[in-house]
Amino acid sequence: MLKTKIIEIGPVVPEFKEENLLILFGSAAPPELKEISVVHEVKQQPENVLVEGGTLEIGNKVYEIQKVGSLANKNFEDLGHLSIYFKDDTSEELLPGAILVTPGEYPELEINDYIVFK
């Protein structure tokens, strides 16, 4: 399990809602990436926390991880970076640094909310 806290929501983040895309970055991200990202703070980073069949919780919403890109765990561990696609159609191609979760409902985001991967 990994629990991380939202510490900043970039001003461009709402524009990605239409695409059902959420971009996470750790607090060391440069300013230009923070503008498009939900910046989060991880206290302890376990390895390979992103697994197909696992869950993602944001606020009071629970999602199932359907697909995990080949670089998703490494990027998340090294940079706190992850692209999350909220889709009901799981046949879509996935970028290496991304995960696809269902249902395809974009979460409500608040500073100090937790993001939990199980």
C-alpha positions as CSV (number, residue, x, y, z in Angstrom):
1,M,0.0,0.0,0.0
2,L,1.1,3.6,-0.7
3,K,-0.6,6.7,0.8
4,T,0.4,10.1,-0.6
5,K,-1.0,13.5,0.1
6,I,-2.1,16.2,-2.4
7,I,-0.1,19.3,-1.6
8,E,-0.8,21.4,-4.7
9,I,-3.1,21.4,-7.7
10,G,-1.7,23.1,-10.8
11,P,-3.9,25.8,-12.5
12,V,-4.0,23.8,-15.7
13,V,-5.2,20.5,-14.1
14,P,-8.9,21.2,-14.6
15,E,-8.3,21.4,-18.4
16,F,-7.4,17.7,-18.4
17,K,-10.8,16.7,-16.9
18,E,-12.4,16.6,-20.4
19,E,-9.8,13.9,-21.4
20,N,-10.2,12.1,-18.1
21,L,-6.5,12.5,-17.4
22,L,-4.8,13.2,-14.1
23,I,-1.0,13.9,-14.0
24,L,0.8,13.3,-10.7
25,F,4.3,14.7,-9.9
26,G,6.3,14.7,-6.7
27,S,7.2,17.9,-4.9
28,A,10.6,18.2,-6.6
29,A,8.9,18.8,-10.0
30,P,10.0,22.0,-11.9
31,P,7.4,24.8,-11.9
32,E,6.4,24.2,-15.5
33,L,5.4,20.6,-14.7
34,K,3.7,21.7,-11.4
35,E,1.3,23.9,-13.5
36,I,-0.2,20.8,-15.2
37,S,0.1,18.4,-12.3
38,V,-1.4,17.4,-9.0
39,V,1.7,17.6,-6.8
40,H,1.8,15.0,-4.0
41,E,4.1,14.1,-1.1
42,V,5.1,10.5,-0.4
43,K,6.5,9.6,3.0
44,Q,7.8,6.2,2.0
45,Q,7.8,4.7,-1.5
46,P,7.3,1.0,-1.7
47,E,8.4,-0.7,-5.0
48,N,6.0,-1.8,-7.7
49,V,2.9,-0.5,-5.9
50,L,1.1,-0.2,-9.3
51,V,-0.4,-3.5,-10.2
52,E,-3.2,-4.6,-12.5
53,G,-6.2,-5.6,-10.3
54,G,-5.1,-3.2,-7.6
55,T,-7.0,-0.2,-6.4
56,L,-6.6,3.6,-6.5
57,E,-8.5,5.7,-4.0
58,I,-8.8,9.5,-4.3
59,G,-11.0,11.2,-1.7
60,N,-14.0,8.9,-1.3
61,K,-13.8,7.4,-4.8
62,V,-12.3,3.9,-5.5
63,Y,-11.0,2.8,-8.9
64,E,-9.7,-0.5,-10.2
65,I,-6.3,-0.5,-12.0
66,Q,-6.9,-2.2,-15.3
67,K,-3.6,-1.5,-17.1
68,V,-0.1,-0.5,-15.9
69,G,2.4,0.9,-18.4
70,S,5.9,-0.6,-18.6
71,L,7.6,2.5,-17.0
72,A,4.8,3.5,-14.6
73,N,6.3,2.0,-11.5
74,K,9.8,3.3,-12.2
75,N,8.6,6.8,-13.0
76,F,6.4,6.9,-10.0
77,E,9.2,5.6,-7.7
78,D,11.9,7.9,-9.1
79,L,9.9,11.2,-9.8
80,G,6.5,10.7,-8.2
81,H,5.2,11.0,-11.8
82,L,2.2,9.1,-13.1
83,S,-0.4,9.7,-15.7
84,I,-3.8,8.3,-14.7
85,Y,-6.5,7.7,-17.4
86,F,-10.0,7.3,-16.1
87,K,-11.7,5.2,-18.8
88,D,-14.5,2.6,-19.2
89,D,-13.0,1.4,-22.5
90,T,-10.0,-0.6,-21.5
91,S,-9.0,-1.5,-25.0
92,E,-7.1,1.7,-25.5
93,E,-3.3,1.7,-26.0
94,L,-1.5,2.9,-22.9
95,L,1.6,5.1,-22.7
96,P,4.6,3.5,-20.8
97,G,4.3,5.9,-17.8
98,A,0.6,5.6,-17.4
99,I,-2.1,3.6,-15.8
100,L,-5.7,3.1,-16.8
101,V,-8.4,2.8,-14.2
102,T,-12.1,2.2,-14.1
103,P,-14.7,3.6,-13.8
104,G,-14.2,6.4,-16.2
105,E,-15.3,9.1,-13.7
106,Y,-12.9,12.0,-13.0
107,P,-12.3,12.5,-9.3
108,E,-12.9,15.6,-7.3
109,L,-9.6,16.9,-6.0
110,E,-8.8,18.8,-2.9
111,I,-5.5,19.9,-1.3
112,N,-4.8,17.7,1.7
113,D,-6.8,14.7,0.2
114,Y,-5.0,11.4,0.1
115,I,-4.3,9.2,-2.9
116,V,-4.0,5.6,-1.9
117,F,-2.7,2.7,-4.0
118,K,-3.5,-0.8,-2.8
